[in-house]
């Protein structure tokens, strides 16, 4: 996958989610997302910030958060959500759909992982169908399984992942997780919401690992 193809996938996913966000009802913005402690509004604020935050802002945020990047991300998302209305956040997110700027330190495929996973963090608790095309998911999954930022190498240690909707697998041995590539991506990035669609000898073990993190 070259840079142009990757950006096309990212843009397509952002635009698809922008359509979902534009159709949200006022009460849905106040609902909890699957990101712990974040409402849908805070999550959309985070998505709107992804292409906007400058390296200097990110570095200052990390410093003032005691070098805790997760704390910095949480603070920034909450502040942005408090500053703008749902309509403004929706417009910001759509405006940035084809932007190529990445957060400081992010790798080229991080924005693809981010939009795929956060799309489900937003839509699943609202019971909104938002399919994840395997052609978009597989490049994200190939990257995420080895990315320490997501905690994946430790989370997946000793397990074999097999996609049932694409020609993709990772790992070795007979402790398997099998299912749709999108749900494998969710558990790879620490989301228990992906477990329901998976099967195999390692489902219970993965549930235990996810509960421990």
N, C-alpha and C positions, 0 to 999 in steps of 0.2 A: 504494500500500500504506500503510494507516494503522498507527499504533503498536500497536494491538491485534492486527492481522493479523500484523505482524512478530513480535511476542512469541509468538504462537501457533505460528509456524513454528519459532522458536528452541526453544521448549519441546518441540515434537514431535521435532525432531532430537536434542535432548539425551536425551529419554526413550528414543528408539530406540537411541542409542548406549549408554545405561545398560543396556539389555537385553543388548547385546553384551558389555559389560564384566563384568556379573554372571556371564556364562557362561564367562569366561576360565579356563583351567587354570593351575595354579601356574607351570608352565614358560613359559607365554605371557607372563606379566608380565615375565619377564627378557629377552624377545626385543627386538632393536632395532626401533624404530619408523622411520618415514621422516623424522623430525626428527633431523638429524645429531647424534649423540652421546647421544640420549635413548633409553632403553628404553621399553617400553610403560608400565611403572610410573611413570616420570618424566613421561611425557606425560599420563597420567591425573591425576597430582598437579597438573600445570599446569591441566588442565581443571577440577579441583576448586577450585583457587585463583581462577579467573577471576572468580567472583561473590563471593568472600570477601575479597579483599585490599582494604584501605581506601585512600583517597587519601593519607593520611599515611604508611601503610606503603609505598605505591608510590613516593611522593616520596623517602622516606628511602632506599629501595632504589636508586633512580636515582642519588642523590647518592653513596652509598657504592660504587656501581659506576662512578664516574667519569663520570656522565651518559650512560652507554651503556645504553640501554633493553633491548637484546637480552641484555646481560650480566646485567642485573637480573632479567629473566624467567628466564634459565637458573639463576641462583643460587637464586631463590625456588622454582622447581619442584624442583630437586635437594634443597633443604632440606626441603620438604614431603614428598617421597617418602621421605626418610630417617626422618622423624618418624612416619609412619603405615604401617600394614600395607595390603596390597592390599584386604582386605575393608573397612577403614575408608575408604580412598580411594574405593572403589566406592560406599559409602553416602553419603559427602559429595557426590559428583558427582550421584547420583540426588536427594538432598535439595534441591540447588540448581537442579534442572531448570527450575523456573518462576520463579526469582528474576529480577528486572529490573535489579539493580545491574550497572553496567559498570565495567571497569577505568578508572582515571583517564586522561582524554584520549581514550577510545574513542568512536567515533561510533555512532549507533543500529544500523547494519547490521554493524558489526564483529563482534558476537557470532554473527551468522548465518554470516558468512564463516568465523569461527574454528571453529565446531562442524562445519560441512560439511567443511572442509579437514582438520582434525585427525581427524575420523572416518575419513577415508581414510588419513591418516598412520598410524593405529592398525591398521585392518583389512586393508589391502592386503598388508603384509609377512607377515601371518598367514594369508593366503588365505581371509579371511572375506568373503563377499559382503555388501555394505552399500550398497544403491542410494541414489542421490541424486535425489530427485524434481525434475524440471525446474521445477515451480512454486515450489519453495524455492530452487533454484539461481539462477534468472534474476535475482531482486532482489539477491542477493549478487554476482552477476557484473556487473550494471549498476553497482554501487557500486565493486567492486574494480578494474575497468579504469581508473578515474581516480584511484585512491588511491595517493598517493606512499608511504604506509607499507609497502605491499606491493611497491614498486618497479615497479608495473605500467606507468605511462606510458612510462618508458624502455624497459622490456622489450618492450612491444608497439608501439613507435614504427614507423610505416609499414606496419603489418600490419592485415589485416581478419580478424575472427573471426566465424564463422558457426555457429550451433548447428543440429544436425540433428534434435534432439528437441524444439525449441521455436521459436517465431517470434521469434528474437532474432539480432541481428548488431551489430557495432561496428567502426568504422574504415572506411577506404576503400582502393581500389586493387586490384590483381590478385595481391598476395602474401597468400594466404589460409591460414587454419587452419580446418578444418571438422571437426566431430565433436560428441559429446554435450556438453551444457552443463556437466556436472560435470567433465569432463576439461579443458574450456576454462578452468574456474575454477582447476583445479590448476596449469596452466601459467601462468595469469595471476598466481598467487601464488607462482610460482617452483618448482613441483614438476615435475620431469621425469617422474614416474610417469604424468602425464596424456598424454604424447606418443604412447604406443602406440596409443591409440584415435583419434588425429587423422590427418587427411590434408590434402593441399593443397600448394601450391607453397612455403609458408613453413615446412614441418615441419623441414627440415634447418637452416634459419636459426634457428628457435626453439631447436632442440637446441644449437646453438652458443652462443646467448645464455644459455641456462640453465647451460651448462657453465662459462661465464665468471663466474657470480655465486656 
